[in-house]
Amino acid sequence: MSASDPLLAPVKGADRREVGGVQMEVARAGSGRVKRVIYHPGFRWSKDMKGIVGTAFCMHAHVGFLVSGQIHIEYADGCRLEFSAPQVVAIEPGHDGWVVGTEPAVLVEFDFEGETARRFGMPEDHRHGAAHKNTT
């Protein structure tokens, strides 16, 4: 991706911020927000954000569309998900995540701040492992 790529251009009307090397542009949309998030190559939540956020895992739900790049997600129970653009993304709270490869991962995300999981009908934390263990 080049600097002139529209996927990386400033988003009109959005607030820009950077946290842990992650670039975010956030705009209000009704009672929610639309965000363009750029995760640079080498980014890993447990390395770059854990110390800032102060939790063992990312406890935010992510719902959106991965328009560029590739990310891997791992939950505390070892369950892994892989997302490669173009792909819809729905990630439950309680995960680590990292960029795969040399291309930035660009995610257009829709959220309701602390209510994202509930508003999208997702569990408040990942439960695949617990449900799976109960059936074996």
OpenMM code with the backbone's topology and positions (N, CA, C; nanometers):
from openmm import Vec3, app, unit

residues = "MET SER ALA SER ASP PRO LEU LEU ALA PRO VAL LYS GLY ALA ASP ARG ARG GLU VAL GLY GLY VAL GLN MET GLU VAL ALA ARG ALA GLY SER GLY ARG VAL LYS ARG VAL ILE TYR HIS PRO GLY PHE ARG TRP SER LYS ASP MET LYS GLY ILE VAL GLY THR ALA PHE CYS MET HIS ALA HIS VAL GLY PHE LEU VAL SER GLY GLN ILE HIS ILE GLU TYR ALA ASP GLY CYS ARG LEU GLU PHE SER ALA PRO GLN VAL VAL ALA ILE GLU PRO GLY HIS ASP GLY TRP VAL VAL GLY THR GLU PRO ALA VAL LEU VAL GLU PHE ASP PHE GLU GLY GLU THR ALA ARG ARG PHE GLY MET PRO GLU ASP HIS ARG HIS GLY ALA ALA HIS LYS ASN THR THR".split()
positions = [
    Vec3(0.0833, -0.1180, 0.0000),
    Vec3(0.0000, 0.0000, 0.0000),
    Vec3(0.0876, 0.1241, 0.0000),
    Vec3(0.0516, 0.2178, -0.0810),
    Vec3(0.1279, 0.3422, -0.0878),
    Vec3(0.0602, 0.4494, -0.0029),
    Vec3(0.1345, 0.5561, 0.0241),
    Vec3(0.0821, 0.6654, 0.1056),
    Vec3(-0.0372, 0.7317, 0.0375),
    Vec3(-0.0472, 0.7217, -0.0965),
    Vec3(-0.1593, 0.7824, -0.1682),
    Vec3(-0.2807, 0.6900, -0.1739),
    Vec3(-0.2717, 0.5734, -0.1149),
    Vec3(-0.3814, 0.4769, -0.1135),
    Vec3(-0.4989, 0.5362, -0.0362),
    Vec3(-0.6203, 0.5386, -0.0938),
    Vec3(-0.7353, 0.5950, -0.0228),
    Vec3(-0.7695, 0.5202, 0.1067),
    Vec3(-0.7265, 0.3951, 0.1201),
    Vec3(-0.7513, 0.3225, 0.2449),
    Vec3(-0.6747, 0.3825, 0.3622),
    Vec3(-0.5678, 0.4587, 0.3313),
    Vec3(-0.4848, 0.5190, 0.4353),
    Vec3(-0.5023, 0.6704, 0.4460),
    Vec3(-0.5796, 0.7292, 0.3552),
    Vec3(-0.5990, 0.8749, 0.3536),
    Vec3(-0.6819, 0.9183, 0.4743),
    Vec3(-0.6636, 1.0427, 0.5197),
    Vec3(-0.7435, 1.0925, 0.6318),
    Vec3(-0.8936, 1.0811, 0.6037),
    Vec3(-0.9689, 1.0441, 0.7057),
    Vec3(-1.1142, 1.0308, 0.6942),
    Vec3(-1.1772, 1.1650, 0.7301),
    Vec3(-1.2534, 1.2211, 0.6383),
    Vec3(-1.3166, 1.3512, 0.6611),
    Vec3(-1.4134, 1.3432, 0.7790),
    Vec3(-1.4027, 1.4408, 0.8690),
    Vec3(-1.4941, 1.4512, 0.9812),
    Vec3(-1.4659, 1.3568, 1.0972),
    Vec3(-1.3570, 1.2833, 1.0911),
    Vec3(-1.3245, 1.1872, 1.1974),
    Vec3(-1.2192, 1.2442, 1.2914),
    Vec3(-1.2254, 1.2003, 1.4167),
    Vec3(-1.1215, 1.2339, 1.5140),
    Vec3(-1.0085, 1.1337, 1.4970),
    Vec3(-0.8858, 1.1850, 1.4893),
    Vec3(-0.7690, 1.0985, 1.4724),
    Vec3(-0.6999, 1.0788, 1.6056),
    Vec3(-0.6559, 0.9544, 1.6305),
    Vec3(-0.5764, 0.9263, 1.7504),
    Vec3(-0.4881, 0.8053, 1.7224),
    Vec3(-0.3858, 0.7927, 1.8039),
    Vec3(-0.2963, 0.6773, 1.7946),
    Vec3(-0.2746, 0.6242, 1.9365),
    Vec3(-0.2913, 0.4930, 1.9510),
    Vec3(-0.2715, 0.4273, 2.0795),
    Vec3(-0.1910, 0.3002, 2.0538),
    Vec3(-0.0773, 0.2874, 2.1196),
    Vec3(0.0041, 0.1673, 2.1043),
    Vec3(0.0478, 0.1395, 1.9619),
    Vec3(0.0639, 0.2442, 1.8828),
    Vec3(0.1034, 0.2275, 1.7432),
    Vec3(-0.0123, 0.1997, 1.6487),
    Vec3(-0.1342, 0.1923, 1.7018),
    Vec3(-0.2535, 0.1695, 1.6197),
    Vec3(-0.3132, 0.3049, 1.5846),
    Vec3(-0.3354, 0.3274, 1.4553),
    Vec3(-0.3953, 0.4524, 1.4107),
    Vec3(-0.5451, 0.4340, 1.3983),
    Vec3(-0.6199, 0.5265, 1.4597),
    Vec3(-0.7655, 0.5200, 1.4557),
    Vec3(-0.8231, 0.6524, 1.4115),
    Vec3(-0.9249, 0.6444, 1.3309),
    Vec3(-1.0046, 0.7603, 1.2964),
    Vec3(-1.1475, 0.7224, 1.3305),
    Vec3(-1.2090, 0.8026, 1.4166),
    Vec3(-1.3381, 0.7686, 1.4750),
    Vec3(-1.4391, 0.8780, 1.4431),
    Vec3(-1.5571, 0.8370, 1.3946),
    Vec3(-1.6653, 0.9309, 1.3667),
    Vec3(-1.7940, 0.8785, 1.4286),
    Vec3(-1.8721, 0.9679, 1.4860),
    Vec3(-2.0021, 0.9309, 1.5426),
    Vec3(-2.0978, 0.8993, 1.4289),
    Vec3(-2.1846, 0.8020, 1.4535),
    Vec3(-2.2899, 0.7658, 1.3582),
    Vec3(-2.4110, 0.7243, 1.4411),
    Vec3(-2.5023, 0.8155, 1.4608),
    Vec3(-2.6167, 0.7876, 1.5476),
    Vec3(-2.5685, 0.7591, 1.6877),
    Vec3(-2.6115, 0.6466, 1.7463),
    Vec3(-2.5687, 0.6111, 1.8821),
    Vec3(-2.4402, 0.5283, 1.8817),
    Vec3(-2.3827, 0.5080, 1.7649),
    Vec3(-2.2605, 0.4297, 1.7548),
    Vec3(-2.1466, 0.5084, 1.6941),
    Vec3(-2.0428, 0.4339, 1.6598),
    Vec3(-1.9256, 0.4946, 1.5973),
    Vec3(-1.8829, 0.4086, 1.4786),
    Vec3(-1.8225, 0.4747, 1.3813),
    Vec3(-1.7560, 0.4062, 1.2713),
    Vec3(-1.6091, 0.4425, 1.2824),
    Vec3(-1.5238, 0.3403, 1.2784),
    Vec3(-1.3804, 0.3638, 1.2946),
    Vec3(-1.3050, 0.3004, 1.1775),
    Vec3(-1.2012, 0.3705, 1.1357),
    Vec3(-1.1051, 0.3099, 1.0444),
    Vec3(-0.9801, 0.2884, 1.1299),
    Vec3(-0.9409, 0.1625, 1.1462),
    Vec3(-0.8290, 0.1271, 1.2322),
    Vec3(-0.7193, 0.0666, 1.1468),
    Vec3(-0.5973, 0.1165, 1.1644),
    Vec3(-0.4820, 0.0643, 1.0899),
    Vec3(-0.3855, 0.0005, 1.1890),
    Vec3(-0.3687, -0.1299, 1.1739),
    Vec3(-0.2734, -0.2071, 1.2538),
    Vec3(-0.1518, -0.2306, 1.1647),
    Vec3(-0.0387, -0.1806, 1.2048),
    Vec3(0.0812, -0.1906, 1.1221),
    Vec3(0.1470, -0.3286, 1.1341),
    Vec3(0.2249, -0.3681, 1.0336),
    Vec3(0.2959, -0.4966, 1.0400),
    Vec3(0.3766, -0.5056, 1.1700),
    Vec3(0.3731, -0.6218, 1.2328),
    Vec3(0.4435, -0.6417, 1.3587),
    Vec3(0.3582, -0.6148, 1.4811),
    Vec3(0.2404, -0.5529, 1.4624),
    Vec3(0.1536, -0.5240, 1.5772),
    Vec3(0.1033, -0.6542, 1.6392),
    Vec3(0.1063, -0.6587, 1.7715),
    Vec3(0.0440, -0.7656, 1.8483),
    Vec3(-0.0144, -0.7027, 1.9739),
    Vec3(-0.1418, -0.7301, 2.0013),
    Vec3(-0.2098, -0.6681, 2.1142),
    Vec3(-0.1352, -0.6938, 2.2450),
    Vec3(-0.0945, -0.8176, 2.2705),
    Vec3(-0.0299, -0.8513, 2.3982),
    Vec3(0.1051, -0.7815, 2.4154),
    Vec3(0.1661, -0.7417, 2.3058),
    Vec3(0.2954, -0.6726, 2.3116),
    Vec3(0.2771, -0.5208, 2.3139),
    Vec3(0.1851, -0.4710, 2.2337),
    Vec3(0.1741, -0.3270, 2.2132),
    Vec3(0.0641, -0.2577, 2.2938),
    Vec3(-0.0374, -0.3309, 2.3377),
    Vec3(-0.1510, -0.2676, 2.4058),
    Vec3(-0.1733, -0.3152, 2.5479),
    Vec3(-0.1315, -0.4352, 2.5801),
    Vec3(-0.1588, -0.4944, 2.7118),
    Vec3(-0.1159, -0.4018, 2.8260),
    Vec3(0.0038, -0.3475, 2.8179),
    Vec3(0.0541, -0.2590, 2.9217),
    Vec3(-0.0222, -0.1280, 2.9308),
    Vec3(-0.0763, -0.0816, 2.8208),
    Vec3(-0.1531, 0.0428, 2.8179),
    Vec3(-0.2924, 0.0210, 2.8756),
    Vec3(-0.3556, -0.0896, 2.8350),
    Vec3(-0.4933, -0.1184, 2.8744),
    Vec3(-0.5008, -0.1773, 3.0148),
    Vec3(-0.4035, -0.2616, 3.0504),
    Vec3(-0.3982, -0.3183, 3.1844),
    Vec3(-0.4823, -0.4437, 3.2048),
    Vec3(-0.5220, -0.5097, 3.0963),
    Vec3(-0.5930, -0.6372, 3.1062),
    Vec3(-0.5108, -0.7445, 3.0358),
    Vec3(-0.5342, -0.8703, 3.0713),
    Vec3(-0.4585, -0.9806, 3.0117),
    Vec3(-0.4907, -0.9983, 2.8634),
    Vec3(-0.6155, -0.9661, 2.8254),
    Vec3(-0.6599, -0.9788, 2.6864),
    Vec3(-0.7384, -0.8551, 2.6476),
    Vec3(-0.7565, -0.8347, 2.5183),
    Vec3(-0.8414, -0.7262, 2.4705),
    Vec3(-0.9857, -0.7622, 2.5051),
    Vec3(-1.0511, -0.6766, 2.5792),
    Vec3(-1.1872, -0.7039, 2.6247),
    Vec3(-1.2915, -0.6242, 2.5465),
    Vec3(-1.2528, -0.5784, 2.4276),
    Vec3(-1.3442, -0.5056, 2.3402),
    Vec3(-1.3899, -0.5990, 2.2284),
    Vec3(-1.5163, -0.5944, 2.1932),
    Vec3(-1.5659, -0.6683, 2.0768),
    Vec3(-1.5346, -0.5870, 1.9515),
    Vec3(-1.4997, -0.6553, 1.8447),
    Vec3(-1.4702, -0.5890, 1.7175),
    Vec3(-1.5632, -0.6457, 1.6112),
    Vec3(-1.6380, -0.5574, 1.5460),
    Vec3(-1.7291, -0.5965, 1.4390),
    Vec3(-1.7041, -0.5025, 1.3231),
    Vec3(-1.6776, -0.5585, 1.2073),
    Vec3(-1.6527, -0.4720, 1.0931),
    Vec3(-1.6123, -0.5484, 0.9702),
    Vec3(-1.5353, -0.4805, 0.8874),
    Vec3(-1.4940, -0.5335, 0.7583),
    Vec3(-1.3447, -0.5101, 0.7411),
    Vec3(-1.2695, -0.6176, 0.7299),
    Vec3(-1.1257, -0.6085, 0.7059),
    Vec3(-1.1064, -0.5819, 0.5573),
    Vec3(-1.0608, -0.4613, 0.5245),
    Vec3(-1.0482, -0.4226, 0.3839),
    Vec3(-0.9105, -0.4498, 0.3265),
    Vec3(-0.8120, -0.4703, 0.4163),
    Vec3(-0.6761, -0.4944, 0.3697),
    Vec3(-0.5989, -0.5694, 0.4775),
    Vec3(-0.5117, -0.6600, 0.4349),
    Vec3(-0.4234, -0.7281, 0.5278),
    Vec3(-0.4803, -0.8566, 0.5848),
    Vec3(-0.4104, -0.9063, 0.6865),
    Vec3(-0.4461, -1.0330, 0.7497),
    Vec3(-0.4191, -1.0230, 0.8991),
    Vec3(-0.5140, -1.0735, 0.9793),
    Vec3(-0.4977, -1.0760, 1.1245),
    Vec3(-0.5299, -1.2146, 1.1775),
    Vec3(-0.4650, -1.2497, 1.2854),
    Vec3(-0.4941, -1.3720, 1.3589),
    Vec3(-0.5403, -1.3318, 1.4974),
    Vec3(-0.6353, -1.4075, 1.5497),
    Vec3(-0.6924, -1.3853, 1.6819),
    Vec3(-0.6752, -1.5130, 1.7609),
    Vec3(-0.6380, -1.5001, 1.8894),
    Vec3(-0.6314, -1.6169, 1.9769),
    Vec3(-0.6976, -1.5829, 2.1093),
    Vec3(-0.7899, -1.6702, 2.1507),
    Vec3(-0.8594, -1.6550, 2.2784),
    Vec3(-0.7827, -1.7297, 2.3869),
    Vec3(-0.8166, -1.7026, 2.5112),
    Vec3(-0.7476, -1.7634, 2.6257),
    Vec3(-0.7535, -1.9151, 2.6232),
    Vec3(-0.8591, -1.9719, 2.5648),
    Vec3(-0.8737, -2.1179, 2.5599),
    Vec3(-0.7961, -2.1815, 2.4448),
    Vec3(-0.7225, -2.0990, 2.3676),
    Vec3(-0.6440, -2.1510, 2.2567),
    Vec3(-0.7155, -2.1488, 2.1229),
    Vec3(-0.8435, -2.1180, 2.1219),
    Vec3(-0.9196, -2.1082, 1.9973),
    Vec3(-0.8596, -1.9963, 1.9127),
    Vec3(-0.8359, -2.0263, 1.7837),
    Vec3(-0.7770, -1.9274, 1.6926),
    Vec3(-0.8680, -1.9006, 1.5750),
    Vec3(-0.8676, -1.7766, 1.5317),
    Vec3(-0.9399, -1.7345, 1.4123),
    Vec3(-0.8419, -1.6633, 1.3214),
    Vec3(-0.8607, -1.6777, 1.1920),
    Vec3(-0.7791, -1.6081, 1.0933),
    Vec3(-0.8711, -1.5278, 1.0039),
    Vec3(-0.8339, -1.4037, 0.9786),
    Vec3(-0.9111, -1.3171, 0.8898),
    Vec3(-0.8182, -1.2622, 0.7831),
    Vec3(-0.8600, -1.2724, 0.6584),
    Vec3(-0.7848, -1.2183, 0.5452),
    Vec3(-0.8781, -1.1325, 0.4619),
    Vec3(-0.8336, -1.0128, 0.4277),
    Vec3(-0.9157, -0.9210, 0.3485),
    Vec3(-0.9414, -0.9790, 0.2095),
    Vec3(-1.0581, -0.9530, 0.1573),
    Vec3(-1.1732, -0.8850, 0.2157),
    Vec3(-1.2574, -0.9842, 0.2960),
    Vec3(-1.2901, -0.9474, 0.4186),
    Vec3(-1.3655, -1.0384, 0.5043),
    Vec3(-1.4367, -0.9622, 0.6160),
    Vec3(-1.5577, -1.0060, 0.6478),
    Vec3(-1.6315, -0.9537, 0.7627),
    Vec3(-1.5664, -1.0098, 0.8881),
    Vec3(-1.5574, -0.9271, 0.9908),
    Vec3(-1.4910, -0.9631, 1.1161),
    Vec3(-1.5896, -0.9497, 1.2312),
    Vec3(-1.5965, -1.0530, 1.3168),
    Vec3(-1.6731, -1.0473, 1.4415),
    Vec3(-1.5871, -1.1170, 1.5466),
    Vec3(-1.5288, -1.0380, 1.6356),
    Vec3(-1.4350, -1.0888, 1.7354),
    Vec3(-1.4907, -1.0596, 1.8736),
    Vec3(-1.5094, -1.1650, 1.9517),
    Vec3(-1.5629, -1.1511, 2.0873),
    Vec3(-1.4555, -1.0963, 2.1809),
    Vec3(-1.4962, -1.0342, 2.2908),
    Vec3(-1.3995, -0.9892, 2.3910),
    Vec3(-1.3190, -1.1072, 2.4465),
    Vec3(-1.1988, -1.0761, 2.4974),
    Vec3(-1.1136, -1.1776, 2.5603),
    Vec3(-1.0161, -1.2410, 2.4639),
    Vec3(-0.9496, -1.1602, 2.3809),
    Vec3(-0.8606, -1.2132, 2.2783),
    Vec3(-0.7277, -1.1388, 2.2727),
    Vec3(-0.6309, -1.2056, 2.2136),
    Vec3(-0.5063, -1.1439, 2.1679),
    Vec3(-0.5190, -1.1397, 2.0166),
    Vec3(-0.4503, -1.0503, 1.9524),
    Vec3(-0.4569, -1.0415, 1.8078),
    Vec3(-0.3291, -0.9841, 1.7520),
    Vec3(-0.2955, -1.0244, 1.6283),
    Vec3(-0.1743, -0.9737, 1.5656),
    Vec3(-0.1874, -0.9705, 1.4149),
    Vec3(-0.1066, -0.8834, 1.3558),
    Vec3(-0.0997, -0.8695, 1.2107),
    Vec3(-0.0067, -0.9759, 1.1561),
    Vec3(-0.0488, -1.0377, 1.0487),
    Vec3(0.0321, -1.1388, 0.9806),
    Vec3(0.0854, -1.0769, 0.8511),
    Vec3(0.2125, -1.0958, 0.8243),
    Vec3(0.2706, -1.0485, 0.6997),
    Vec3(0.3238, -0.9074, 0.7074),
    Vec3(0.3519, -0.8514, 0.5911),
    Vec3(0.4175, -0.7212, 0.5818),
    Vec3(0.3227, -0.6090, 0.5415),
    Vec3(0.1966, -0.6393, 0.5275),
    Vec3(0.0974, -0.5401, 0.4875),
    Vec3(0.0173, -0.4959, 0.6099),
    Vec3(-0.0124, -0.3658, 0.6231),
    Vec3(-0.0972, -0.3226, 0.7338),
    Vec3(-0.2348, -0.3886, 0.7248),
    Vec3(-0.2953, -0.4128, 0.8385),
    Vec3(-0.4338, -0.4602, 0.8419),
    Vec3(-0.5219, -0.3377, 0.8627),
    Vec3(-0.6140, -0.3163, 0.7703),
    Vec3(-0.7036, -0.2005, 0.7776),
    Vec3(-0.8444, -0.2529, 0.8019),
    Vec3(-0.9005, -0.2123, 0.9157),
    Vec3(-1.0321, -0.2585, 0.9576),
    Vec3(-1.1279, -0.1399, 0.9661),
    Vec3(-1.2418, -0.1512, 0.8982),
    Vec3(-1.3501, -0.0554, 0.9158),
    Vec3(-1.4420, -0.1198, 1.0186),
    Vec3(-1.4530, -0.0554, 1.1332),
    Vec3(-1.5182, -0.1157, 1.2491),
    Vec3(-1.6402, -0.0336, 1.2917),
    Vec3(-1.7429, -0.1048, 1.3370),
    Vec3(-1.8649, -0.0423, 1.3875),
    Vec3(-1.8749, -0.0785, 1.5346),
    Vec3(-1.8929, 0.0224, 1.6206),
    Vec3(-1.9004, -0.0116, 1.7627),
    Vec3(-1.9907, 0.0826, 1.8404),
    Vec3(-2.0194, 0.0380, 1.9600),
    Vec3(-2.1020, 0.1122, 2.0544),
    Vec3(-2.0254, 0.1277, 2.1847),
    Vec3(-1.8943, 0.1555, 2.1712),
    Vec3(-1.8033, 0.1709, 2.2842),
    Vec3(-1.8147, 0.0491, 2.3757),
    Vec3(-1.8471, 0.0644, 2.5034),
    Vec3(-1.8524, -0.0483, 2.5955),
    Vec3(-1.9711, -0.1421, 2.5764),
    Vec3(-2.0621, -0.1087, 2.4854),
    Vec3(-2.1814, -0.1906, 2.4634),
    Vec3(-2.1779, -0.2689, 2.3331),
    Vec3(-2.0655, -0.2726, 2.2652),
    Vec3(-2.0583, -0.3356, 2.1333),
    Vec3(-2.1025, -0.4812, 2.1358),
    Vec3(-2.0485, -0.5613, 2.2263),
    Vec3(-2.0838, -0.7037, 2.2303),
    Vec3(-2.2336, -0.7212, 2.2507),
    Vec3(-2.2891, -0.6523, 2.3474),
    Vec3(-2.4323, -0.6661, 2.3760),
    Vec3(-2.5178, -0.6205, 2.2587),
    Vec3(-2.4853, -0.5071, 2.1998),
    Vec3(-2.5663, -0.4518, 2.0907),
    Vec3(-2.5623, -0.5399, 1.9663),
    Vec3(-2.4531, -0.6136, 1.9473),
    Vec3(-2.4433, -0.7053, 1.8333),
    Vec3(-2.4830, -0.8481, 1.8700),
    Vec3(-2.5302, -0.8700, 1.9940),
    Vec3(-2.5750, -1.0020, 2.0347),
    Vec3(-2.4626, -1.1021, 2.0535),
    Vec3(-2.3456, -1.0516, 2.0925),
    Vec3(-2.2281, -1.1365, 2.1148),
    Vec3(-2.2114, -1.1607, 2.2643),
    Vec3(-2.1457, -1.2714, 2.3028),
    Vec3(-2.1182, -1.2914, 2.4459),
    Vec3(-2.0204, -1.1848, 2.4959),
    Vec3(-2.0239, -1.1595, 2.6248),
    Vec3(-1.9342, -1.0607, 2.6856),
    Vec3(-1.7900, -1.1090, 2.6913),
    Vec3(-1.7684, -1.2401, 2.6756),
    Vec3(-1.6340, -1.2955, 2.6598),
    Vec3(-1.6447, -1.4252, 2.5798),
    Vec3(-1.5359, -1.4642, 2.5217),
    Vec3(-1.5333, -1.5819, 2.4345),
    Vec3(-1.5665, -1.7072, 2.5132),
    Vec3(-1.6595, -1.7864, 2.4612),
    Vec3(-1.7044, -1.9050, 2.5334),
    Vec3(-1.6917, -2.0335, 2.4542),
    Vec3(-1.6303, -2.0304, 2.3398),
    Vec3(-1.6188, -2.1508, 2.2568),
    Vec3(-1.5558, -2.2665, 2.3324),
    Vec3(-1.4429, -2.2403, 2.3982),
    Vec3(-1.3717, -2.3458, 2.4694),
    Vec3(-1.4545, -2.4067, 2.5802),
    Vec3(-1.5239, -2.3238, 2.6589),
    Vec3(-1.6057, -2.3755, 2.7685),
    Vec3(-1.7200, -2.4600, 2.7143),
    Vec3(-1.7858, -2.4119, 2.6086),
    Vec3(-1.8959, -2.4889, 2.5506),
    Vec3(-1.8433, -2.6198, 2.4916),
    Vec3(-1.7299, -2.6105, 2.4237),
    Vec3(-1.6708, -2.7294, 2.3622),
    Vec3(-1.6321, -2.8308, 2.4684),
    Vec3(-1.5724, -2.7865, 2.5775),
    Vec3(-1.5301, -2.8775, 2.6844),
    Vec3(-1.6494, -2.9459, 2.7502),
    Vec3(-1.7625, -2.8740, 2.7553),
    Vec3(-1.8814, -2.9319, 2.8175),
    Vec3(-1.9440, -3.0413, 2.7318),
    Vec3(-1.9135, -3.0460, 2.6033),
    Vec3(-1.9754, -3.1446, 2.5157),
    Vec3(-1.8880, -3.2670, 2.4969),
    Vec3(-1.7677, -3.2683, 2.5501),
    Vec3(-1.6802, -3.3837, 2.5293),
    Vec3(-1.6832, -3.4761, 2.6476),
] * unit.nanometer
topology = app.Topology()
chain = topology.addChain("A")
for resn in residues:
    res = topology.addResidue(resn, chain)
    for name in ("N", "CA", "C"):
        topology.addAtom(name, app.Element.getBySymbol(name[0]), res)
